[in-house]
Amino acid sequence: MRGVGWVAERGRSLVTGVSIVYARRGLRVPRAIALTFDDGPSEWTPPILDALAAQGARGTFFVLGRSIEGREEIVRRTAAEGHELGNHAYSHTDPQTLDDDTLRRELDRTSTRLEELTGRRPRLFRPPYAGHDVRVARVARAAGLSPTVLRSVDPADWREPDAGRIASRVLAEIRPGAIVCLHDGLPPHTTEGTLDRTPTVTAVSAILDGVRARGLVAITVGELIGGR
């Protein structure tokens, strides 16, 4: 079994039996980064898709199972436009508080729904709250979800109302191999942070402008780490 195959520039964490990804070193695609989006689909997902399409960029969307109902066409569109769908569990409960069986049911429920809508079962998992937990990663692996994907760039867009600040934080930290964590939806019943993802929608275009200006390209996490 391998441990953490890809690590952030900020440090190495050795884990037995699971793969936990923060960023990618030794890129197959030169000058590549990955933009990721959590908690969707939502009303903000289509304009983010529009922004990505306008610049020929691809992203990875970690879908919250509970958010799918009534937004099935958004999920289908995301997949049809060449973006990657990952599993963000079902209820947005912190996985570290769930027992193995409950967590497995959350993961399977979301993966099954995504497969029904797109014909393809997701392979990547990002835990809600992006906690580094070996047990959680092992349960995800048993559910066919590996690696567990964290992030190397986190602009905390979920609590930032200013699009310019979101974009500036991302562009200050990105480098080849970076995995950027953004949000295209809201967790259920949340009262924390901003309750509007419009700033993130606006920031995506500015981020992509900056990515291009730096000679970088935005691709999916699967493409970034290889083997997808």
C-alpha positions in Angstrom: 0.0 0.0 0.0 1.2 3.5 -0.7 1.1 6.5 1.5 0.6 10.1 0.5 1.7 10.0 -3.1 1.4 13.7 -3.7 2.0 16.3 -1.0 1.8 20.0 -0.6 4.9 22.1 -0.8 4.3 23.0 2.9 5.1 19.5 4.2 5.0 15.8 4.0 2.6 13.5 5.9 3.3 9.8 5.7 0.2 7.6 5.9 0.0 3.9 5.6 -2.6 2.4 3.3 -4.2 5.5 1.8 -3.5 8.3 -0.6 -4.2 11.8 0.5 -3.5 14.5 -2.0 -2.8 18.2 -1.2 -0.9 19.2 -4.5 1.0 17.5 -7.2 4.8 17.4 -7.8 6.3 16.0 -10.9 3.6 17.2 -13.3 2.6 15.3 -16.3 1.0 18.5 -17.7 3.5 21.3 -17.4 2.4 24.5 -15.7 -0.9 23.0 -14.6 -3.1 23.8 -11.6 -6.5 22.5 -10.5 -9.5 24.6 -9.5 -12.0 22.7 -7.3 -15.5 23.6 -6.1 -17.3 22.2 -3.1 -20.9 22.0 -1.9 -22.8 22.3 -5.2 -24.6 22.0 -7.4 -26.4 25.3 -6.9 -27.6 28.4 -8.7 -24.0 29.6 -8.7 -22.7 26.5 -10.5 -23.9 27.4 -14.1 -22.2 30.9 -14.1 -19.0 29.2 -12.9 -19.3 26.7 -15.7 -19.8 29.7 -18.1 -16.6 31.3 -16.8 -14.6 28.1 -17.2 -16.0 27.5 -20.7 -15.1 31.1 -21.7 -11.4 30.4 -21.1 -11.3 26.7 -22.1 -10.6 25.7 -18.5 -11.7 22.5 -16.7 -12.5 22.1 -13.0 -13.3 19.5 -10.4 -16.6 19.7 -8.7 -17.0 17.9 -5.4 -20.7 17.3 -5.3 -22.7 17.3 -2.1 -25.3 14.6 -2.5 -28.0 16.5 -0.7 -27.7 19.4 -3.1 -28.4 17.3 -6.2 -32.2 17.1 -6.0 -33.9 19.5 -8.3 -30.5 20.4 -9.9 -29.9 17.2 -11.9 -29.5 19.0 -15.2 -26.7 21.1 -13.7 -24.9 17.9 -12.7 -25.4 16.5 -16.2 -24.1 19.7 -17.8 -21.0 19.8 -15.6 -20.1 16.3 -16.7 -21.0 16.9 -20.4 -18.7 20.0 -20.6 -15.7 17.9 -19.6 -15.4 18.7 -15.9 -14.7 16.2 -13.2 -17.3 15.2 -10.6 -16.0 14.1 -7.2 -17.8 13.0 -4.0 -18.3 15.5 -1.1 -20.4 13.0 0.9 -24.1 13.5 1.3 -25.1 15.7 4.3 -22.0 17.8 4.9 -21.7 16.3 8.4 -18.0 16.3 9.5 -16.8 12.8 8.5 -14.6 12.7 11.6 -17.8 12.6 13.7 -19.4 9.7 11.8 -18.8 6.0 12.4 -17.5 3.9 9.5 -20.9 2.5 8.5 -22.7 5.8 8.5 -19.9 7.5 6.5 -19.9 4.6 4.0 -23.6 5.1 3.4 -23.1 8.8 2.8 -20.4 8.1 0.3 -22.2 5.3 -1.5 -25.5 7.4 -1.7 -23.7 10.3 -3.4 -21.6 8.1 -5.7 -24.7 6.1 -6.8 -26.7 9.2 -7.6 -23.8 10.7 -9.6 -23.5 7.5 -11.6 -27.2 7.4 -12.3 -27.0 10.9 -13.7 -23.8 10.8 -15.6 -23.1 7.1 -16.3 -19.8 7.3 -14.4 -19.0 6.7 -10.7 -16.8 9.3 -9.1 -13.3 8.3 -8.1 -12.2 11.3 -6.0 -13.3 12.3 -2.5 -13.0 15.5 -0.6 -14.2 15.4 3.0 -16.4 18.2 4.2 -14.2 20.6 6.2 -11.2 19.1 4.4 -9.9 17.4 7.6 -6.8 15.1 7.3 -8.1 11.9 8.8 -6.6 8.6 8.0 -9.7 6.6 9.1 -11.9 8.7 6.9 -9.6 8.2 3.9 -9.6 4.5 4.5 -13.4 4.3 4.5 -13.4 6.4 1.3 -10.9 4.0 -0.3 -13.1 1.0 0.6 -16.0 2.8 -1.1 -14.0 3.1 -4.3 -12.9 6.7 -3.7 -9.2 7.3 -3.8 -7.3 9.5 -3.4 -8.8 11.8 -0.8 -8.2 15.3 -2.1 -7.5 18.2 0.2 -5.9 21.5 -1.0 -2.8 23.6 -1.1 -4.5 26.9 -1.7 -7.5 27.9 0.4 -8.8 31.5 0.0 -11.6 30.9 2.4 -14.1 32.2 -0.2 -17.0 30.8 1.9 -16.6 33.7 4.3 -15.2 36.4 2.0 -17.7 38.9 0.4 -15.1 40.6 -1.7 -14.4 38.9 -5.1 -11.2 40.8 -5.5 -9.8 39.5 -2.2 -10.7 36.0 -3.2 -8.9 36.2 -6.5 -5.9 38.0 -5.0 -5.4 35.3 -2.3 -5.5 32.5 -4.9 -3.2 34.3 -7.3 -0.7 35.1 -4.5 -0.3 31.4 -3.7 -0.8 29.4 -6.9 2.1 27.6 -8.4 2.3 24.6 -10.8 0.7 21.6 -9.1 -1.6 23.6 -6.8 -5.0 22.4 -5.9 -7.3 25.4 -5.2 -10.4 25.0 -3.0 -13.4 27.2 -3.9 -17.1 26.8 -3.2 -20.0 26.8 -5.7 -22.7 26.1 -3.1 -23.8 26.3 0.5 -23.9 23.5 3.1 -27.4 22.7 4.3 -28.7 24.9 7.1 -25.5 26.8 7.3 -25.3 30.1 9.2 -21.6 30.6 8.9 -19.7 32.8 6.5 -21.4 34.5 3.6 -24.7 33.0 2.3 -24.0 34.1 -1.3 -21.5 32.6 -3.7 -21.7 35.5 -6.2 -18.3 36.7 -5.0 -16.8 33.3 -5.9 -18.5 33.4 -9.3 -17.0 36.8 -10.0 -13.6 35.8 -8.7 -13.3 32.7 -11.0 -13.0 34.9 -14.1 -10.3 37.0 -12.4 -8.5 33.9 -11.2 -8.5 32.4 -14.7 -7.2 35.7 -16.2 -4.3 35.5 -13.7 -3.7 31.8 -14.3 -3.4 32.5 -18.0 -1.1 35.6 -17.4 1.2 33.4 -15.4 1.4 30.9 -18.2 -0.5 28.3 -16.3 -3.4 26.1 -17.3 -6.4 25.0 -15.2 -7.2 21.3 -15.5 -9.1 18.7 -13.4 -7.6 17.1 -10.3 -7.6 13.7 -12.1 -5.6 15.1 -15.0 -3.2 16.9 -12.5 -2.4 13.8 -10.6 -2.5 11.4 -13.6 -4.3 8.2 -14.2 -7.8 9.6 -14.7 
